[in-house]
Protein backbone atom coordinates (compact mmCIF):
# COMPACT_ATOMS: atom_id res chain seq x y z
CA UNK A 1 0.00 0.00 0.00
CA UNK A 2 1.26 3.49 -0.87
CA UNK A 3 2.32 5.74 2.01
CA UNK A 4 -0.41 8.28 1.19
CA UNK A 5 -3.06 5.56 1.39
CA UNK A 6 -1.67 4.30 4.70
CA UNK A 7 -1.83 7.81 6.14
CA UNK A 8 -5.39 8.49 5.01
CA UNK A 9 -6.52 5.08 6.25
CA UNK A 10 -4.94 5.65 9.68
CA UNK A 11 -6.50 9.12 9.97
CA UNK A 12 -9.91 7.83 8.85
CA UNK A 13 -9.79 5.04 11.42
CA UNK A 14 -8.84 7.48 14.19
CA UNK A 15 -11.63 9.91 13.31
CA UNK A 16 -14.24 7.17 13.03
CA UNK A 17 -13.39 5.97 16.52
CA UNK A 18 -13.74 9.49 17.91
CA UNK A 19 -16.97 10.25 16.08
CA UNK A 20 -18.96 7.31 17.42
CA UNK A 21 -21.38 8.81 19.96
CA UNK A 22 -19.82 12.30 19.81
CA UNK A 23 -21.98 15.43 19.49
CA UNK A 24 -22.56 15.55 15.72
CA UNK A 25 -21.25 19.09 15.16
CA UNK A 26 -18.08 18.40 17.15
CA UNK A 27 -17.48 15.28 15.05
CA UNK A 28 -18.11 17.28 11.88
CA UNK A 29 -15.74 20.05 12.99
CA UNK A 30 -12.97 17.53 13.70
CA UNK A 31 -13.43 15.89 10.30
CA UNK A 32 -13.46 19.32 8.62
CA UNK A 33 -10.09 20.07 10.23
CA UNK A 34 -8.46 16.86 9.00
CA UNK A 35 -10.03 16.16 5.59
CA UNK A 36 -9.18 16.89 2.89
CA UNK A 37 -5.58 17.27 3.96
CA UNK A 38 -2.71 19.33 2.68
CA UNK A 39 0.58 17.84 1.52
CA UNK A 40 0.75 15.52 4.59
CA UNK A 41 4.52 16.06 4.50
CA UNK A 42 5.02 15.32 8.22
CA UNK A 43 3.37 11.88 8.23
CA UNK A 44 4.98 11.08 4.88
CA UNK A 45 8.39 11.82 6.39
CA UNK A 46 7.55 9.72 9.44
CA UNK A 47 6.69 6.68 7.31
CA UNK A 48 9.68 7.25 5.01
CA UNK A 49 12.13 7.27 7.91
CA UNK A 50 10.43 4.22 9.44
CA UNK A 51 10.86 2.42 6.10
CA UNK A 52 14.52 3.45 5.92
CA UNK A 53 14.96 2.13 9.47
CA UNK A 54 13.51 -1.32 8.83
CA UNK A 55 9.80 -0.64 9.57
CA UNK A 56 9.31 -3.89 11.49
CA UNK A 57 6.14 -2.53 13.17
CA UNK A 58 4.33 -0.75 10.31
CA UNK A 59 1.09 -0.31 12.28
CA UNK A 60 3.01 1.53 15.01
CA UNK A 61 4.68 3.76 12.39
CA UNK A 62 1.25 4.52 10.93
CA UNK A 63 -0.08 5.43 14.38
CA UNK A 64 2.90 7.75 14.96
CA UNK A 65 2.39 9.35 11.53
CA UNK A 66 -1.34 9.83 12.16
CA UNK A 67 -0.66 11.25 15.62
CA UNK A 68 1.71 13.86 14.22
CA UNK A 69 -0.74 14.87 11.49
CA UNK A 70 -3.63 15.15 13.98
CA UNK A 71 -1.50 17.46 16.12
CA UNK A 72 -0.61 19.53 13.07
CA UNK A 73 -4.29 19.84 12.13
CA UNK A 74 -5.18 20.82 15.69
CA UNK A 75 -2.53 23.54 15.62
CA UNK A 76 -4.04 24.95 12.41
CA UNK A 77 -7.52 25.06 13.96
CA UNK A 78 -6.17 27.06 16.90
CA UNK A 79 -3.90 29.19 14.69
CA UNK A 80 -6.91 30.34 12.64
CA UNK A 81 -8.98 31.43 15.68
CA UNK A 82 -9.98 35.10 16.03
CA UNK A 83 -7.63 35.49 19.01
CA UNK A 84 -4.66 34.56 16.78
CA UNK A 85 -4.83 34.94 12.97
CA UNK A 86 -8.60 35.42 12.64
CA UNK A 87 -8.34 33.52 9.34
CA UNK A 88 -11.61 32.91 7.53
CA UNK A 89 -10.13 30.30 5.16
CA UNK A 90 -7.82 27.31 5.32
CA UNK A 91 -6.88 24.99 2.45
CA UNK A 92 -9.15 26.93 0.13
CA UNK A 93 -12.35 26.67 2.18
CA UNK A 94 -13.85 27.98 5.40
CA UNK A 95 -11.66 27.56 8.47
CA UNK A 96 -13.15 25.52 11.31
CA UNK A 97 -14.20 28.51 13.42
CA UNK A 98 -15.74 30.13 10.35
CA UNK A 99 -17.73 26.99 9.50
CA UNK A 100 -18.69 25.83 13.01
CA UNK A 101 -18.19 28.78 15.33
CA UNK A 102 -15.40 29.67 17.72
CA UNK A 103 -16.51 27.47 20.62
CA UNK A 104 -16.59 24.29 18.54
CA UNK A 105 -13.27 25.21 16.90
CA UNK A 106 -11.59 25.37 20.31
CA UNK A 107 -13.15 22.06 21.34
CA UNK A 108 -12.33 20.40 18.01
CA UNK A 109 -8.68 21.44 18.27
CA UNK A 110 -8.48 20.18 21.85
CA UNK A 111 -10.18 16.90 20.91
CA UNK A 112 -7.74 16.33 18.04
CA UNK A 113 -4.79 16.76 20.42
CA UNK A 114 -6.23 14.12 22.75
CA UNK A 115 -7.05 11.86 19.80
CA UNK A 116 -3.45 12.07 18.60
CA UNK A 117 -2.13 10.55 21.81
CA UNK A 118 -4.99 8.06 22.04
CA UNK A 119 -4.19 6.87 18.52
CA UNK A 120 -0.59 6.27 19.52
CA UNK A 121 -1.51 4.59 22.81
CA UNK A 122 -3.85 2.13 21.10
CA UNK A 123 -0.88 0.67 19.25
CA UNK A 124 1.19 0.29 22.42
CA UNK A 125 0.60 -3.47 22.54
CA UNK A 126 2.56 -3.86 19.31
CA UNK A 127 5.83 -2.69 20.87
CA UNK A 128 5.24 -1.33 24.39
CA UNK A 129 8.96 -0.74 24.94
CA UNK A 130 8.89 1.88 22.14
CA UNK A 131 5.85 3.77 23.40
CA UNK A 132 7.60 5.76 26.15
CA UNK A 133 10.14 7.25 23.75
CA UNK A 134 7.47 8.00 21.16
CA UNK A 135 5.27 9.75 23.71
CA UNK A 136 8.19 11.83 24.95
CA UNK A 137 9.27 12.76 21.42
CA UNK A 138 5.82 13.83 20.27
CA UNK A 139 4.92 15.58 23.55
CA UNK A 140 8.05 17.74 23.34
CA UNK A 141 7.01 18.82 19.85
CA UNK A 142 3.67 20.27 20.94
CA UNK A 143 4.29 21.67 24.43
CA UNK A 144 6.76 23.98 26.15
CA UNK A 145 9.50 25.10 26.13
CA UNK A 146 10.18 24.36 22.46
CA UNK A 147 7.02 22.91 20.89
CA UNK A 148 4.10 24.31 18.91
CA UNK A 149 2.50 25.88 21.97
CA UNK A 150 5.71 27.78 22.69
CA UNK A 151 5.94 28.86 19.06
CA UNK A 152 2.42 30.24 19.20
CA UNK A 153 3.22 31.94 22.50
CA UNK A 154 6.21 33.76 20.99
CA UNK A 155 3.64 35.62 18.88
CA UNK A 156 2.24 37.01 22.14
CA UNK A 157 5.59 38.48 23.23
CA UNK A 158 6.67 42.06 22.38
CA UNK A 159 9.79 40.72 20.63
CA UNK A 160 10.88 37.28 19.47
CA UNK A 161 14.07 35.79 18.09
CA UNK A 162 13.30 34.59 14.55
CA UNK A 163 15.29 31.35 14.84
CA UNK A 164 13.70 30.39 18.18
CA UNK A 165 10.27 31.20 16.82
CA UNK A 166 10.82 29.08 13.70
CA UNK A 167 12.27 26.14 15.67
CA UNK A 168 9.23 26.01 17.94
CA UNK A 169 6.35 26.88 15.69
CA UNK A 170 7.31 24.67 12.74
CA UNK A 171 10.63 22.92 13.28
CA UNK A 172 9.63 20.98 16.40
CA UNK A 173 6.99 18.89 14.66
CA UNK A 174 9.34 18.13 11.75
CA UNK A 175 11.95 16.90 14.22
CA UNK A 176 9.26 14.78 15.86
CA UNK A 177 8.20 13.35 12.49
CA UNK A 178 11.66 12.09 11.56
CA UNK A 179 12.70 10.89 15.02
CA UNK A 180 9.35 9.21 15.69
CA UNK A 181 9.68 7.36 12.39
CA UNK A 182 12.99 5.89 13.54
CA UNK A 183 11.70 5.16 17.05
CA UNK A 184 8.58 3.42 15.73
CA UNK A 185 10.88 1.07 13.83
CA UNK A 186 13.04 0.48 16.92
CA UNK A 187 15.98 2.38 15.42
CA UNK A 188 18.27 5.12 16.73
CA UNK A 189 16.63 8.52 16.07
CA UNK A 190 19.76 10.64 16.60
CA UNK A 191 21.13 10.47 13.01
CA UNK A 192 17.81 11.80 11.70
CA UNK A 193 17.48 14.84 13.94
CA UNK A 194 19.48 17.24 11.74
CA UNK A 195 17.22 16.42 8.78
CA UNK A 196 14.14 17.39 10.82
CA UNK A 197 15.71 20.59 12.12
CA UNK A 198 16.83 21.86 8.73
CA UNK A 199 13.69 20.82 6.91
CA UNK A 200 11.49 22.36 9.60
CA UNK A 201 13.29 25.70 9.37
CA UNK A 202 13.13 25.57 5.56
CA UNK A 203 9.40 24.98 5.73
CA UNK A 204 8.86 28.01 7.97
CA UNK A 205 11.07 30.25 5.81
CA UNK A 206 8.99 29.10 2.82
CA UNK A 207 5.82 29.93 4.73
CA UNK A 208 7.18 33.42 5.44
CA UNK A 209 8.01 33.90 1.75
CA UNK A 210 4.61 32.68 0.64
CA UNK A 211 2.84 34.91 3.16
CA UNK A 212 4.51 37.97 1.64
CA UNK A 213 4.72 37.02 -2.04
CA UNK A 214 1.43 35.14 -2.57
CA UNK A 215 -2.28 35.86 -2.71
CA UNK A 216 -5.07 34.19 -0.77
CA UNK A 217 -5.96 32.30 -3.94
CA UNK A 218 -2.42 30.87 -4.11
CA UNK A 219 -2.33 29.90 -0.45
CA UNK A 220 -5.90 28.83 0.26
CA UNK A 221 -5.71 31.02 3.37
CA UNK A 222 -5.29 34.76 4.06
CA UNK A 223 -1.98 36.23 2.88
CA UNK A 224 0.24 38.93 4.45
CA UNK A 225 -0.83 38.03 7.97
CA UNK A 226 2.70 38.35 9.38
CA UNK A 227 2.89 42.01 8.39
CA UNK A 228 -0.65 42.67 9.60
CA UNK A 229 0.00 41.07 12.99
CA UNK A 230 3.61 42.21 13.40
CA UNK A 231 5.03 38.71 13.66
CA UNK A 232 8.65 37.66 13.02
CA UNK A 233 9.15 36.96 9.33
CA UNK A 234 12.24 35.92 7.36
CA UNK A 235 11.41 38.21 4.43
CA UNK A 236 11.04 41.21 6.74
CA UNK A 237 14.44 40.53 8.32
CA UNK A 238 16.39 39.29 5.29
CA UNK A 239 14.61 40.65 2.23
CA UNK A 240 12.83 38.48 -0.33
CA UNK A 241 15.87 37.48 -2.42
CA UNK A 242 17.95 36.57 0.65
CA UNK A 243 15.03 34.66 2.17
CA UNK A 244 14.79 32.55 -1.00
CA UNK A 245 18.55 31.95 -0.82
CA UNK A 246 18.17 30.93 2.82
CA UNK A 247 15.41 28.49 1.87
CA UNK A 248 17.55 26.94 -0.87
CA UNK A 249 20.49 26.59 1.54
CA UNK A 250 18.31 24.88 4.17
CA UNK A 251 16.91 22.45 1.59
CA UNK A 252 20.47 21.62 0.45
CA UNK A 253 21.51 21.04 4.08
CA UNK A 254 18.42 18.92 4.75
CA UNK A 255 19.21 16.68 1.77
CA UNK A 256 22.85 16.48 2.85
CA UNK A 257 21.77 15.45 6.37
CA UNK A 258 20.04 12.25 5.20
CA UNK A 259 22.01 9.32 6.67
CA UNK A 260 23.15 6.50 4.45
CA UNK A 261 20.23 4.10 4.22
CA UNK A 262 18.26 1.99 1.78
CA UNK A 263 15.70 4.73 1.21
CA UNK A 264 18.05 7.70 0.86
CA UNK A 265 17.35 8.35 -2.83
CA UNK A 266 13.59 8.27 -2.23
CA UNK A 267 13.97 10.72 0.67
CA UNK A 268 16.07 13.10 -1.42
CA UNK A 269 13.41 13.01 -4.13
CA UNK A 270 10.62 13.64 -1.59
CA UNK A 271 12.39 16.69 -0.13
CA UNK A 272 13.26 18.21 -3.50
CA UNK A 273 9.72 17.62 -4.74
CA UNK A 274 8.31 19.33 -1.66
CA UNK A 275 10.76 22.24 -2.02
CA UNK A 276 9.60 22.82 -5.60
CA UNK A 277 5.98 22.79 -4.45
CA UNK A 278 6.63 25.27 -1.62
CA UNK A 279 8.70 27.77 -3.63
CA UNK A 280 7.83 27.34 -7.31
CA UNK A 281 9.74 28.98 -10.14
CA UNK A 282 7.53 32.10 -10.22
CA UNK A 283 8.56 32.92 -6.63
CA UNK A 284 12.24 32.70 -7.55
CA UNK A 285 11.69 34.95 -10.58
CA UNK A 286 9.81 37.43 -8.37
CA UNK A 287 12.65 37.44 -5.85
CA UNK A 288 15.22 38.03 -8.60
N, C-alpha and C positions, 0 to 999 in steps of 0.2 A: 504494500500500500504506500502511495506517495506521502511525503511528510505533510503536505497541505491537507490531505484527506484525514490523516491521523489527528492533526490539530483540530480540525473542525468537528470530527467525531468526538474527541475528548471534551471539547467545549460544549457540544450539544448534550452529551451525557450528563455533564455537570449541571447545566441549566435545567434539564428535565427533572433531575433529582430535587433541585431547589424549588421548582415551580409547583410540584405536587402539593396541593393544599394551601399554597400561599395566597394572599390577597391578589386577585387577578391583575390589578393595575401595577402592583409592585412587581409581579412576575413579568408583566409586559415591559415595564421600564428596564428591568435587568436584561431582558432579551434585546431590547432596543439598543442598549449600551454595548452589547457584545457582537451582534449580527446586524448587517454584514460587516465583516472586519476590515481593517486596513491591510497593510502589507504583511502583518503577522511576523515581522522580522525577528522579534525576541523569541517566540516559541520555535521558529524555524532554526535559529541559531542553537537553541537548547537541544533540539533533536539532532542537529548536525554534529555537535560536539559529542553527544552521547554515542552516535554512530561511529565517530572517529575514535572513541574510547572503548569500543567493544560492544556496547548496547546489549548487555546480557540480561537486562530487565526492561524491555521496551515499554511495558505498561507503566512502570515507575517513571521513565523518561517522559512519557506522554502526560502523566499527571503533573510532573514538574513544569513542563511546557505550558499546559493549560493553566496552572496556578499563576505563572508569571504573566500570561496574557490577561487573565481575569483581574489581576492587580493593576496592570496597565490600563485596562478599560475603566476600572474604578477610579483611577487617578484622573482620567479624562472627564468623567462625569463630574467630579469635584472641581476640576480645573475650569470647567465651563460655567460654574455657578455664578449668579450675580455678584456674590461677595469676592470673586476672583476675576475671571475674564469677562463675565457677563456675555458669553458667546451664544448667539441664537442658533448657530449651525455647527455641525460636526460631521465629517465624512460626507458632505454634500446634502445633508438633510437636517431636520430639526434636532438640536441637542436634547438631552434627556429632560432637563428642567424646562425647556421650551415646550416639549411634547407632553410632559406629565406633571409639570409643576415643580416648584423648588423643594417642597417637603419630600415628595417621592424620589426626587433626584438624590437628595442626601441619603435617604434610606436605601435606595438601590445601590449607590456607591458603597455604603457600609456593608450591605449584604454581599456584594461581590467580593469584598476583602475577606469576609468570613468564609465564603464559598471557596476561595482560593486555597485557604489552609485546610478546609475540610476535604477538598479534592485530593490534596497531597496526603492527608492522614489516612484516607480510605485505602490507599495503596501501600500502607505501612507493612502489611503482612507479607508483601512480596520480598522485602529486604529491610526488616526493621532496624538493622544496624546502620543503614544509610539515612534513615529518616531524621535523626537528630542533626546531622550536618546540613541536610537539605533545609530543614526548618530554620536553622540559624542563618544560613546563607540568604534565604529569601526574606526572612524577617529584617535583616540588616538593610536590605535594599528598599524597604518601604517605610522604615521608622526613622528614629533619630539616633545618632547625630548626623548621619550621612546618607539617609535614604530619601525617598520621594517626599515624605512629609517635611523633612528638613529643607529640601529644595523649594517646596512651596512656601515654607516659612521665610526663606531668604527674601521672597518678594514682599514680605511685610516689614522688612527692616529698612531704615533710611538709606543705608548703603550696603552693597554686597560685592564680594570678590567674584569676578566672572568665572574663574576656574572652579572655585568651590561651589558656586551655584550650578554650573554645568555638571559637575561630578555627582551632585546630589539629585538634581531634578531629572536627569536623563541617564547619566553614566551608571548610576548604581544598579538600575534594573538590567542594563546590558551586562555588567559584571556578573550579576546573579544568573542571567540566562546562560552564559558560557560555563561558569563554575558549577551550576546546578546540573548542566548536561553531563559534565564529567563525573560529578558525585553520584548521579542517578545510575551511572554505569559502573560505579565502584572504582573509579579511577582518580588519580591525583588531580585536583583542580588548579593547582598553583601555576603550571605552565600556560594555562589559558587566560589567566587574569589580565595580562597586558592587552590581549586582543579585546576583551570586554571594555577595558578602560579607554582605549584609543577609539574604538568604534562608537562607544557611548558619547564621547566628546565630539566626534565627527558628526554624529547624528544631531546633537544640539546646535552645533555651529551651522549645519544645514538648515535646521529649523529657524534659526535667527536670520539666515540669508533669505529664506523663503518668506518669512514674515514681512521683510522689508521690500523684497523685489517681486512679490507675487500679488495676485488679486484673490478675492474670496472665491471666485470661480475656479482658479487654479488649485487652491488649497482645500476647498470644501469646508472651510471655516473662516471666520473673520481674519483679515490681514491687518498688519501694522498695529497689532495690539501692544507690542513691546514699547513702541514710541508713545502710544496713547497712555499706557499705564506706568511709564518711566522705569521699566525693568532693565536689568543688565542685558546687553545684546552685543554679539561679536561684531556686527557691522558698525554699530555706533562707536565701538572702541577701536576697531581696526580699519574701517573703511570697507566698501564692498569688495574691491579687487583683492585686498589682503585677506579678507575673510574667506574668499573662494580659495586662495592659495593655502590658507590654514586648513581648510577642509580637505583639499587634495593631499596635503602632507600627512594629515591624520589617517586618511584612507590608506596611503602608502605604508604608514607605520603599522596600521592594523593588519594589513596583508602580510607584512614582514614578520609580525608577531605570531603567526600561526605555527604551532610546533610541527615537527615532522610527524606525519601520521598518514594512514591509508586514505583519509578523506580530504587531504590538504588542497588538492586541485579543485575539488567541488566547493570547498569553503572559499577559496580565492575567487572563484567565479560568482558565488553568492554575494560576496561583499562588493565586488566591482559592479555587478548588476544592480545592487541596491544603491550604490553611489551614483550611478547614472540616472536612476529613477529620482533620487533626491535632488540632485543638481544637474538638470539636463543641459544640453548644449546652449539653449537660448539664455540661460542664466550666466554662463561663462562669457558669451558674447556681450551681454549687458554689462557685466563687470568690466570687461576690457574697454 
